[in-house]
Structure formats: C-alpha cells, structure tokens
Amino acid sequence: MLVLIAAVLLEVIGLVQYYYSRKALREEADSRAQSEMVATQLRMENTFITVENSAGGLSWVFTDKLDTPDEIPEIIRLLMENNPIIANGFIAYAPDYLPGKGHWYEPVVSRLPEGLVLHQVGSADHDYFAEPWYQVPMESGKGYWSEPYFDKDGVRKLVVTFSVPVYAPTGERVAVFGVDMELDWLNDLVSKVRPYEDSYSTLVSREGQLIASPPETLEVKKPMRYETMIERTGWRMAVVISEDALYGQINKVSTLVLILQVLGLLLLILIILRTARSQRRLEKAKEARSRIESELTIARGIQMSMIPKIFPPFPERSDIDIYATIVPAKEVGGDLYDFYIRDDKMYFCIGDVSGKGVPASLVMAVTRSLFRTVSAHEKSPGRIVTEMNNSMSDMNESNMFVTFFCGVLDLATGHLRYCNAGHNAPVILNTGKSLLPVTANIPLGIMPGMVFQEQEIDMRYDDAIFLYTDGLTEAENIRHELFGEERMMEALTGLKGSREHLEIMQKEVALFVDGAPQSDDLTMLIIHFLNDVQPSQEERHLLIHNDIQQIPQLAEFVETIAEEKKLDHALTLNLNLALEEAVTNVIMYAYPEGTDGLVDIEAIIRKDSLSFVISDSGQPFDPTATPDADISLGVTERPIGGLGIYLVRNIMDSVSYERTDGKNILTMTKNI
C-alpha cells in the first residue's frame, strides 16, 4: 500500500512538474516571440517615420517652388544624398498643370549604380494618375503607403512608395511628392526573427502580398503562430514556432524521470521518499537563488547600458579624449557618469547615490535620466543642477540623496562652467595637479528650492580634469586603511592618454586593497582637452528694425556670404529661407505693436559650419519650445503656426535658444 501511494505521489509530482515546465516553456516562447516582433516592429516604424518626416517636410517646401519646378529635382537629390534608404524621389503633377511639360509630367531621381539620375517617366505608358499612390493623397490630402510593387522605370527592384500631396498657395492639391524604399532590407530584418531554430517569420502586406519570407520553404509540425501589425502600413508580421521542437526535450526528460522513479521505488522506497523531499527543497532554493542572480544580472546589464561605455566615444573628434570606468561593489550600484556633445559643447556629470544595491541603482537611473532631460534644453550647469534637485526632492520618499558634479565644456574655446552638489572636488591636471575649487553646495534630493552656485575656469591644450567617487579615496585594505587623497594624487603622474590614467589608478587601488572585499562603488571619469588651435572664424553683422519691409536685406546678406564661400545655389536658397522665417517671427512677435525695436543678425563663418545668431530685446519667447505643425492634417484642419520652426529645423543642423541679459538669442547652425 505504501509503495502504491508513493508511486502515485511520485507520478503526480512528475505530472505537475511536466505541466509547469511546459507552461514555463510556452510563456518563454510567447515572451521571446513577442519581444523579437516588437523590436523588429520598432525598427520598421522608425524607418517609416524617418521617410514620412523627410517627405512631409519637403512637400511644404515645394509649395514655394511651384513657380520654379526645375529647382525641385535638385532639392529631391539633396534629400536622397542624406537618406541612403530612399531608392527613388519624385514629384507627379496634376494633368497639364505645368505649361509646356505635357499632360503627364513626373520627374524622378533614381539611385542607380552610376549615381543619382534624373529622368521623366510620366507618359501614356506610365499613366500615374491611375496609381493609388497618386489618387489617395490627391483625394484625401494625407500621406499614403502603397502596396509593394516592382519598379520597372527606376531602380528595377521591389519597392514601396510613401506619397504626400503638394499644395498650391491657394490650398489646391496640384501634385504628389513621393519617395520609394527598396524592400531588400525587410527580408534581411525579418529573416533574423527566429526565436528558436525550428521557427521562421513572414511579413504580408495589407492586401495579402508576401513581402518577406524565409529563403527556403520551412515545414513546421504542430505550429504555434504569433502575429503583430505594423500600424503605419497595415502590414502583418507573423512568427511560427514548432511545438515539437519546443517541448521535445522536456518530453524525453519526463519519460526518463518516470523510468527512474519506478526503479527507485523497487529498490529503496523509503530512502527515495526522504531524498525526494530533500531534493525538492534544494531545487526550490537553487531556483530561487538562480532567479535572483539572473534578475540582478539583467538589472546590471540594464544599468550599464544607460551610461556611455564605448571608448573613444567620439572617434571623429581630435579635440577631446575621454575615458571612464565604473565598478559596482554589488551586482548593481548607485554610482553614475554621463557625457554627450550638443552645439559643440560637452555636457558631463558624475554622481554617487547614498546607499548601495537595488534602491541606489534605481535612484541612479532616475538621476541620469533627469540629467539628460534637463540638459537637453539648458546650457547652464547651475540651472541644470537646480532643476534636477527640485525634481528629485519632490519625489524623494526614501530620503536618499546624490552627490553630483555637472560641467559644460566649450570645445571651441576650452571654457568650462561647472556646478558641484556635495561631490568630491575633481583634480585639474596641467603642468601640475591640484583640486578644482568648488563651492560647498548640498547634495541633490535633500531640500527643494535650493539655488546651486555655478563656477567657471578656462582649460588649455593638454589640460585634463579627473573626476571620481569616494569609492576611490575610501577603498580599504585588509587592515581597514583608506587609499586616501594623497595616494590618489601620487598616482596621477605626468599627462598621458585618458585610458592610461585610469588603468594606472586601477592598478594602484588593486595593489593597495590586496584582495580585500570592495566596500563601495568605484567610478572614475577623465576628460583630456586637446584643442590646440582655435578654429578660425569670420563674422558678419546685419542690424535691421522690426519692419517687415527690411526683410529683403536678408537675401543680400546671405547671398554675399554664399558668394564669398562658394556655397551652392540650393544651399543658399535654404539658408535664406530659414533665416527669413526666423527673423520674420521676431519682427512679428518680439516687440509690442507700434514699438520700434532692433534685430541683430550675426553670421559666424567657420571652415566647416555657418551659424546665424539672431538677438533682440523683445519679450521672452522660445520658438524651439513650440511643437512642430502636424503636417499629416489638411490645410483647413491644421491650426495656424508651427510651420516656420518646423521648416527651420529641417533645413538647419542645430537650432538652440537662450534668454541672456534681457535678450532673446536664437542660434541656427548649418554644417557646410
């Protein structure tokens, strides 16, 4: 009787384990399939959004070019030079719209082996008026993704078209502007979505046309199918996984376990019962420990992915050398560093969260995200730290704080502005080495409403700044002695490359602690300034009144610069258009009606860029904070405003605004 009960119990246990194992495998398959589909869907959506934004932005530019249609192909050519994914760019006019161009007129720029080639394909044999990519935008006024088709007149490949209407100044739809994408990249992208060896993926258009599929026919037994839709195009993506491949191994294991259970019952029933009970407890403990270790490993990976870890981070630049390292005391930690370049200025920070482990890592993630968010629209380190402190203090229910150092280094001049929030003073390395003078501001997250004082210095060629957390100076050896500031300064000998500096420091710390357990996170960041020759630049000034009649002076101003610097005609037109939009905005809105005000336009000409700095003493207004116009709406549906700054952003490479000394200052830069 006992044997029978034991056999039944063991069989039940085996079935339960089998059931939950199958369930776990199925859940893992669901998760992996969905995860890979979502990731692939996002890559597709990002590509489609890029194409839509490029086409939508230019369609409004073409409205101003309808009287000069021969300039439009050149603008399309410029678009395609900056967007290699576009195979064809074209504009298809309404019947007989352009005098002398015929009933059909569709100039196309195609990306062929010999380069970008312009040709006219509209004809009775190529009656584009009947094509959906022409009819739908002309009828609806909205952008349209076509079904895939073979392009016999251009690149002679399978393509998909995105087209948008082009409006005349009267609001009439008079043409369609479109771009074609080759679909070879979709096959490569979709073919990589194989969660398991015996699985494959397909992509089908909204009308059932097969877009991407495996290179060979795959026969999957007892398939499990997962689907998702690409919203912008209506395409459907499916992942098919073999049920036999997923559960085959566990079926074999279950059979083997059953045999062993029977043999065990025949030999030592009582021993097996006790062993099974102990084994189950051990397995649960191992699973729990393994799960915790796995989750911590994942958390560490996520945390490390949030900070720059590819060095050199800016290989194209010779004016800066950066290296950093972070070693958490536990699986995850509370130290952070970050840096990036915006408007030829490098924004960087280092911080240390109070506490350790998972709570500190969460605060670290929030701090790094706040730094990126605030510094994206703020140039002053003092204001960056002040805004971060207010945000962190409001949500600081755990009473954790962060020591933080933030700096903004002008890479053109070496001027460094910085703000310290209770962090260790960095070391300045030049002909000697000394601690950077810092104001004793409080750490972040303690008290809202605090104003953090900003400081500044000038860095010269070959100067470096070494930043670190207290895990360096407070590293302990087995005798509980601290590494200390004196040993740190001794290790910072002669200026070498940034990587060599940190590697020497790591070796010195390792020798000192001599295998003692690490008690705190250790983070170091070094920035080596290498801009020896300041970039030569020329300046031009134009001062006008806030009178719309003075706008024509802008064209002469831009054309004079373009002629001196031998800029091409299309670039000159775009620069003039962007400057005119920005200055017109100042004239119309900066000063109260009836008030005479001045608008100062400064052109800064460098060897590889051209900047326009527009300043006025009018009322505060940040045009970059205005959201872009929704160009997907029709003319009658779209609210007034937003198109000007949208156009400027599409023409210029960077646009920034700041309010300084009672003046609005808008800086627009174009790489030339």
C-alpha positions in Angstrom: 0.0 0.0 0.0 2.8 2.4 0.9 4.5 1.6 -2.4 1.4 2.3 -4.3 0.8 5.6 -2.5 4.5 6.6 -3.1 4.2 5.6 -6.8 1.0 7.7 -7.2 2.6 10.7 -5.4 5.8 10.5 -7.5 3.7 10.3 -10.7 1.6 13.2 -9.6 4.7 15.2 -8.8 6.1 14.3 -12.2 2.9 15.4 -14.0 2.8 18.7 -12.1 6.5 19.3 -12.9 5.8 18.4 -16.5 2.8 20.7 -16.7 4.5 23.7 -15.2 7.6 23.1 -17.3 5.5 23.1 -20.4 3.8 26.2 -19.2 7.1 27.9 -18.5 8.5 27.0 -21.9 5.3 28.2 -23.6 5.5 31.5 -21.6 9.1 31.9 -22.6 8.3 31.2 -26.2 5.5 33.8 -26.0 7.8 36.3 -24.5 10.7 35.7 -26.9 8.4 35.8 -30.0 6.6 39.0 -28.8 9.9 40.6 -27.8 11.6 40.0 -31.1 8.5 41.0 -33.1 8.1 44.2 -31.1 11.8 45.0 -31.5 11.6 44.4 -35.3 8.3 46.4 -35.5 10.0 49.3 -33.8 12.9 49.2 -36.3 10.4 49.2 -39.2 8.4 52.0 -37.6 11.5 54.1 -37.1 12.5 53.7 -40.7 8.9 54.6 -41.9 8.8 57.6 -39.6 12.1 58.9 -41.0 10.8 58.5 -44.5 7.4 60.2 -43.6 9.1 63.1 -41.9 11.5 63.7 -44.8 8.7 63.5 -47.4 6.2 65.5 -45.4 8.7 68.3 -44.6 9.7 68.8 -48.2 6.1 68.8 -49.6 5.6 72.1 -47.9 8.9 73.4 -49.2 7.7 72.5 -52.8 4.7 74.8 -52.4 7.0 77.7 -52.6 8.8 76.1 -55.6 5.8 75.5 -57.9 6.8 78.6 -60.0 10.3 77.2 -60.4 9.7 73.5 -61.0 13.3 72.9 -62.3 14.7 73.6 -58.8 12.6 70.8 -57.2 14.7 67.8 -58.6 17.8 69.3 -57.0 16.0 69.5 -53.6 15.0 65.9 -54.0 18.6 65.0 -54.9 19.8 66.7 -51.7 17.2 64.7 -49.7 18.4 61.4 -51.2 22.1 62.2 -50.5 21.2 62.5 -46.8 18.9 59.4 -46.8 20.5 56.4 -48.4 17.4 54.3 -47.8 15.5 56.2 -50.4 15.7 54.5 -53.9 13.6 57.0 -55.9 12.3 60.5 -55.2 9.7 62.0 -57.5 7.0 64.7 -57.9 4.0 63.9 -60.0 2.0 66.9 -61.2 -1.7 67.1 -61.9 -2.7 66.8 -65.6 -1.4 69.7 -67.8 -0.5 71.6 -64.6 2.8 72.9 -65.9 2.7 74.7 -69.2 4.9 73.2 -71.8 5.5 70.0 -69.7 2.8 67.9 -71.3 -0.2 66.0 -69.9 2.0 63.7 -67.8 5.0 65.2 -66.0 6.7 63.1 -63.4 10.5 63.9 -62.8 12.1 61.1 -60.9 15.6 61.0 -59.2 16.7 57.3 -59.1 19.6 55.8 -57.1 21.3 53.8 -59.8 24.8 52.2 -59.9 26.2 55.2 -61.7 24.7 57.6 -59.1 21.6 59.7 -58.7 20.0 60.0 -62.1 17.1 62.4 -63.0 14.6 61.2 -65.6 11.0 61.9 -66.6 8.8 58.8 -66.6 5.2 60.2 -66.9 3.6 59.2 -70.2 0.6 57.3 -71.6 2.6 54.1 -70.9 3.2 55.2 -67.4 -0.2 56.7 -66.5 0.4 57.6 -62.9 -3.0 59.2 -62.5 -4.5 55.7 -62.1 -2.0 54.7 -59.3 -3.2 54.6 -55.7 -0.1 56.4 -54.5 -1.2 59.3 -56.6 -5.0 59.1 -56.2 -5.2 58.6 -52.4 -3.1 61.7 -51.4 -4.8 63.9 -54.0 -8.3 62.8 -52.8 -7.7 62.6 -49.0 -4.9 65.2 -48.5 -3.0 62.7 -46.3 0.2 60.7 -46.7 -0.2 57.1 -48.1 1.9 53.9 -48.1 1.4 51.9 -51.2 1.3 48.2 -51.7 4.7 46.7 -52.7 5.3 46.7 -56.5 8.2 46.2 -59.0 9.6 49.5 -60.1 10.3 48.9 -63.8 11.1 52.6 -64.6 13.6 53.3 -61.8 15.8 51.0 -59.8 14.1 47.9 -61.2 13.5 46.3 -57.8 10.6 45.6 -55.4 9.8 48.9 -53.7 7.1 50.5 -51.6 6.1 54.2 -52.0 5.2 56.8 -49.5 3.5 59.8 -51.0 2.0 63.1 -49.8 0.1 65.9 -51.6 1.7 69.1 -52.6 -0.4 72.2 -52.3 -0.5 75.4 -54.3 -0.5 78.7 -52.3 -4.3 78.7 -52.9 -4.7 75.5 -51.0 -5.4 73.4 -54.1 -3.7 70.0 -54.4 -1.6 70.2 -57.6 0.9 67.4 -57.3 2.1 64.4 -55.3 5.6 64.1 -53.8 6.8 60.6 -53.0 9.8 58.5 -52.1 10.4 54.8 -52.9 12.1 52.4 -50.5 13.7 49.1 -51.6 12.4 46.1 -49.7 15.6 44.0 -49.6 16.3 45.3 -46.1 13.0 44.0 -44.9 13.9 40.4 -45.9 17.2 40.7 -44.0 15.4 42.2 -41.0 12.5 39.7 -40.9 14.8 36.6 -41.6 16.6 37.4 -38.3 13.5 37.0 -36.3 13.9 33.3 -35.3 13.3 32.8 -31.6 14.1 29.1 -32.0 16.0 27.0 -34.6 12.8 25.4 -35.9 10.9 28.7 -36.4 10.6 31.4 -39.1 8.9 34.8 -39.7 6.9 36.3 -42.6 5.7 39.8 -43.5 2.5 40.3 -45.5 1.0 43.5 -46.9 -2.5 44.7 -46.0 -3.8 43.1 -49.3 -2.1 39.8 -48.6 1.0 40.2 -50.7 4.0 38.4 -49.3 6.8 41.0 -48.6 9.4 39.0 -46.7 9.7 35.2 -46.0 12.4 32.6 -45.4 14.7 31.9 -48.3 13.6 28.3 -48.3 10.2 26.6 -47.6 10.1 25.5 -43.9 7.8 22.8 -42.8 6.9 23.2 -39.1 5.0 20.5 -37.4 2.3 21.5 -34.9 3.0 25.2 -35.3 2.4 28.0 -32.8 1.7 31.3 -34.5 2.2 34.8 -33.2 1.2 37.9 -35.1 1.5 41.7 -34.9 0.5 44.6 -37.2 2.7 47.5 -38.4 0.2 50.2 -37.8 1.6 52.8 -40.3 1.4 50.5 -43.3 -1.2 47.9 -42.3 1.3 45.1 -42.8 1.2 42.0 -40.6 4.2 40.1 -39.3 3.9 36.5 -38.1 6.3 34.2 -36.2 5.8 30.5 -36.5 7.4 28.1 -33.9 7.4 24.3 -33.9 5.6 22.9 -30.9 7.5 19.6 -31.2 10.9 21.5 -31.1 9.8 23.4 -28.1 8.6 20.5 -26.0 10.6 17.6 -27.4 13.4 17.8 -24.9 11.1 18.1 -21.9 9.1 15.1 -23.2 12.3 13.0 -23.2 13.3 14.2 -19.8 9.8 13.4 -18.4 10.0 9.8 -19.8 13.4 9.3 -18.3 12.3 10.7 -14.9 9.3 8.2 -14.9 11.6 5.3 -15.5 14.0 6.3 -12.7 11.0 6.8 -10.4 9.8 3.2 -11.0 13.4 1.8 -10.5 13.8 3.8 -7.4 10.5 2.6 -5.9 11.6 -1.0 -6.5 15.0 -0.6 -4.8 14.7 1.8 -1.9 11.2 3.2 -1.4 11.8 4.8 2.0 15.1 6.3 1.0 13.7 7.7 -2.2 10.9 9.4 -0.3 13.3 11.1 2.0 15.7 12.0 -0.8 12.9 13.3 -3.0 11.6 15.6 -0.2 15.1 17.0 0.4 15.8 17.3 -3.3 12.6 19.3 -3.9 13.6 21.7 -1.2 17.1 22.0 -2.6 15.8 22.6 -6.2 13.5 25.3 -4.9 16.3 27.0 -3.1 18.5 26.8 -6.2 15.8 28.1 -8.5 15.1 31.0 -6.1 18.8 31.8 -5.9 19.3 31.4 -9.7 16.3 33.6 -10.3 17.6 36.3 -8.0 21.1 36.1 -9.6 19.5 36.2 -13.1 17.4 39.2 -12.3 20.4 41.0 -10.8 22.4 40.2 -13.8 19.7 41.6 -16.0 19.4 44.7 -13.8 23.2 45.2 -14.0 23.1 45.0 -17.8 20.3 47.5 -18.0 22.1 49.8 -15.6 25.3 49.6 -17.5 23.5 50.2 -20.8 22.4 53.6 -19.6 25.9 55.0 -19.4 28.4 55.5 -22.2 30.7 52.5 -22.4 32.3 52.7 -25.9 35.7 54.4 -25.9 36.8 56.5 -27.6 33.2 57.8 -27.7 33.8 60.4 -30.4 36.4 58.9 -32.7 35.8 61.6 -35.3 37.0 64.4 -32.9 40.6 65.2 -32.2 39.9 67.9 -29.7 38.8 65.7 -26.8 39.9 62.4 -25.3 37.6 60.7 -22.7 37.7 57.5 -20.7 35.6 56.3 -17.8 35.1 53.2 -15.7 32.5 52.1 -13.1 32.9 49.1 -10.8 29.8 48.5 -8.5 30.5 46.9 -5.1 27.5 44.7 -5.6 25.7 43.4 -8.7 24.1 46.8 -9.1 25.3 50.1 -7.7 24.5 53.8 -7.2 27.4 55.5 -9.0 26.9 57.1 -12.4 28.6 59.2 -15.0 27.4 60.5 -18.3 28.6 62.8 -21.2 27.5 63.9 -24.6 28.1 66.7 -27.1 25.5 69.3 -28.1 26.2 72.5 -30.1 29.9 71.9 -29.9 29.7 71.8 -26.1 30.3 68.7 -24.0 27.9 68.1 -21.2 29.2 65.7 -18.5 28.4 64.6 -14.9 29.4 62.2 -12.2 27.4 61.2 -9.2 27.2 59.0 -6.1 23.9 57.9 -4.6 23.7 57.3 -0.9 23.3 53.6 -0.1 24.0 50.6 -2.2 22.3 47.8 -4.1 19.0 47.9 -6.0 17.5 51.0 -4.3 20.6 53.0 -5.1 20.6 51.7 -8.7 17.0 52.9 -9.2 17.9 56.4 -7.9 21.0 56.3 -10.2 18.8 55.6 -13.2 16.4 58.5 -12.3 19.4 60.9 -11.8 21.0 60.0 -15.2 17.6 60.4 -17.0 17.0 63.8 -15.3 20.5 65.0 -16.4 19.8 64.1 -20.0 16.3 65.6 -19.9 17.2 68.9 -18.3 20.5 69.4 -20.1 18.8 68.9 -23.4 17.3 72.4 -23.2 19.5 74.1 -20.6 23.1 75.3 -21.1 23.9 76.5 -17.5 25.3 73.8 -15.1 23.8 75.8 -12.2 20.3 75.7 -13.6 20.7 72.1 -14.7 21.6 71.0 -11.1 18.9 73.3 -9.6 16.1 71.8 -11.8 17.4 68.3 -11.0 17.4 69.0 -7.3 13.8 70.3 -7.3 12.5 67.2 -9.3 14.4 64.7 -7.0 13.4 66.4 -3.8 9.7 66.3 -4.7 9.7 62.5 -5.2 12.3 61.5 -2.6 10.1 59.4 -0.2 13.1 57.1 0.6 15.2 60.1 1.8 18.1 59.1 -0.4 20.4 61.8 -1.8 23.0 62.1 -4.6 26.4 63.9 -4.5 26.7 65.3 -8.0 29.1 67.2 -10.2 28.0 68.7 -13.5 30.1 70.5 -16.2 29.7 72.1 -19.6 32.9 72.4 -21.6 33.0 74.6 -24.7 35.1 72.5 -27.1 35.9 75.5 -29.3 37.3 77.8 -26.5 38.1 75.5 -23.6 35.8 77.5 -21.3 34.5 75.2 -18.5 31.4 76.1 -16.5 30.6 73.7 -13.6 28.4 73.2 -10.5 29.2 70.9 -7.6 26.5 69.4 -5.4 28.3 68.0 -2.4 30.6 65.8 -4.5 34.4 65.2 -4.2 36.3 68.0 -5.8 37.8 66.9 -9.2 41.5 67.1 -9.9 42.8 69.5 -12.6 45.9 68.1 -14.4 48.0 70.6 -16.4 51.6 71.4 -15.7 50.9 70.4 -12.2 47.9 68.8 -10.4 45.5 70.4 -8.0 42.0 70.1 -6.7 39.4 72.1 -8.6 38.0 74.9 -6.4 34.3 74.0 -5.7 31.5 75.7 -3.8 30.1 73.6 -1.0 26.5 73.2 -2.3 24.3 70.5 -0.7 23.7 67.1 -2.5 20.7 66.6 -4.7 17.3 65.4 -3.3 17.6 66.9 0.2 15.7 70.1 0.0 13.7 71.7 -2.9 14.1 75.3 -3.8 17.8 75.5 -3.3 19.9 77.6 -5.7 23.2 76.0 -6.7 26.1 78.3 -7.4 27.9 77.9 -10.8 31.7 78.4 -11.3 34.0 78.6 -14.3 37.5 78.2 -15.4 39.4 78.1 -18.8 41.1 74.9 -19.9 44.1 75.0 -22.3 45.5 72.4 -24.7 46.6 69.2 -22.9 44.7 70.1 -19.7 42.7 67.3 -18.2 40.0 67.0 -15.4 39.9 63.8 -13.3 36.5 63.1 -11.6 35.9 60.3 -9.2 33.5 59.0 -6.5 34.5 58.4 -2.8 34.8 54.7 -3.6 38.3 55.6 -4.8 39.6 57.5 -1.8 37.8 55.3 0.7 38.9 52.0 -0.8 40.0 49.8 2.2 42.7 47.1 2.5 42.5 44.2 4.9 43.9 46.4 7.7 41.0 48.9 7.2 43.3 51.6 5.9 41.9 54.0 3.3 43.5 54.6 -0.1 43.1 58.3 0.6 43.5 61.5 -1.4 47.3 61.6 -1.1 47.8 58.2 -2.8 45.3 59.3 -5.5 47.3 62.4 -6.2 50.6 60.4 -6.4 49.1 58.0 -8.9 48.1 60.9 -11.2 51.6 61.3 -12.6 52.5 63.0 -15.9 49.8 63.6 -18.5 49.2 60.5 -20.6 46.2 59.3 -22.5 42.9 59.2 -20.6 42.8 55.4 -20.7 46.3 55.1 -19.4 45.5 57.4 -16.5 42.6 55.3 -15.3 44.4 52.0 -15.9 47.3 53.2 -13.7 44.8 54.3 -11.0 43.0 50.9 -11.1 46.3 49.0 -10.7 47.3 51.2 -7.7 44.0 50.6 -6.0 44.2 46.9 -6.6 47.7 46.7 -5.2 46.6 48.7 -2.1 43.5 46.7 -1.2 45.4 43.4 -1.9 42.2 41.3 -2.3 40.1 42.9 0.4 36.4 42.9 -0.4 35.2 46.0 -2.2 33.0 48.1 0.2 31.8 50.9 -2.2 31.2 51.6 -5.8 34.2 52.9 -7.6 33.7 55.3 -10.6 36.3 57.4 -12.4 36.0 59.8 -15.4 38.8 61.7 -17.1 38.4 64.4 -19.8 41.5 65.4 -21.7 41.2 68.7 -23.6 43.3 68.6 -26.9 42.1 71.6 -28.9 45.4 73.4 -29.6 44.5 75.7 -32.4 41.2 77.6 -32.0 39.1 77.3 -35.2 39.4 80.3 -37.4 36.2 82.1 -38.0 34.8 85.2 -39.7 31.9 87.3 -38.6 29.3 89.4 -40.5 26.7 91.6 -38.9 23.4 93.0 -40.1 21.2 95.3 -38.0 17.6 95.9 -39.0 14.5 97.4 -37.4 11.4 95.3 -36.7 9.9 96.3 -40.0 8.8 93.7 -42.5 9.9 96.0 -45.3 13.5 95.3 -44.3 13.3 91.6 -45.0 14.8 91.8 -48.5 18.1 92.8 -46.8 18.4 89.3 -45.5 18.7 87.8 -49.0 21.6 90.2 -49.9 23.2 89.3 -46.6 23.1 85.6 -47.2 24.0 85.8 -50.9 27.1 87.9 -50.1 28.3 85.2 -47.7 27.4 82.4 -50.1 29.3 84.1 -53.0 32.4 84.6 -50.8 32.4 81.0 -49.6 31.3 79.5 -52.9 28.2 77.8 -51.5 25.9 76.0 -54.0 22.7 77.6 -55.1 20.3 75.1 -53.4 22.1 75.5 -50.0 22.0 79.3 -50.4 18.2 79.2 -51.0 17.6 77.0 -48.0 19.8 79.2 -45.7 17.9 82.3 -46.9 14.6 80.6 -46.3 15.5 79.6 -42.8 16.9 83.0 -41.8 13.9 84.8 -43.3 11.5 82.5 -41.3 13.3 83.2 -38.0 13.7 86.9 -38.5 10.1 87.4 -39.6 9.0 85.6 -36.4 11.0 88.2 -34.4 9.6 91.1 -36.3 6.0 89.9 -35.9 6.0 88.9 -32.3 9.0 90.1 -30.3 8.0 93.8 -29.8 4.6 95.2 -28.9 2.7 96.7 -31.8 3.8 100.2 -32.7 7.2 99.8 -30.9 10.4 100.4 -32.8 12.9 97.6 -32.0 16.1 96.3 -33.4 17.0 92.8 -34.6 20.7 92.0 -34.7 21.8 89.2 -37.1 25.3 87.9 -36.7 26.8 85.4 -39.2 29.7 83.3 -37.8 31.6 81.6 -40.6 33.9 78.7 -39.8 35.6 76.3 -42.1 33.0 73.6 -41.7 29.9 75.4 -40.5 27.9 78.6 -40.8 25.9 79.9 -37.8 23.3 82.7 -37.7 22.8 84.3 -34.2 19.6 86.3 -34.1 19.2 88.5 -31.0 16.5 91.0 -29.9 15.5 92.9 -26.7 11.8 92.0 -27.1 9.6 90.0 -24.8 10.8 86.5 -23.8 9.8 83.8 -26.3 11.4 80.4 -27.1 10.4 79.4 -30.6 12.1 76.0 -30.2 9.6 75.1 -27.4 6.8 75.4 -30.0 5.7 71.9 -31.2 6.0 71.2 -34.9 2.9 71.5 -37.0 1.0 68.3 -37.7 1.7 68.1 -41.5 -0.5 65.0 -41.7 -3.5 67.2 -41.4 -5.1 69.1 -44.3 -4.7 72.9 -44.7 -8.2 73.6 -43.4 -7.7 71.2 -40.4 -4.2 72.3 -39.3 -4.1 75.2 -36.8 -2.1 78.3 -37.6 1.6 78.3 -36.5 4.4 75.8 -36.1 5.4 75.5 -39.8 8.1 78.1 -39.6 10.2 76.5 -36.8 9.4 73.1 -38.4 11.0 74.4 -41.7 14.0 75.9 -39.9 14.6 72.6 -38.0 14.5 70.6 -41.3 17.0 73.0 -43.0 19.5 73.7 -40.3 21.6 71.0 -38.4 21.0 72.6 -35.0 18.7 75.2 -33.5 19.0 76.5 -29.9 17.5 79.3 -27.8 18.6 81.1 -24.7 17.5 84.2 -22.8 20.6 86.1 -21.6 20.8 89.7 -20.2 17.3 90.5 -21.2 17.8 89.3 -24.8 16.3 86.5 -26.9 19.2 84.7 -28.6 18.4 82.2 -31.3 21.4 80.3 -32.8 21.0 78.3 -36.1 23.9 76.3 -37.4 24.4 74.5 -40.8 27.3 72.2 -41.4 29.0 73.1 -44.7 
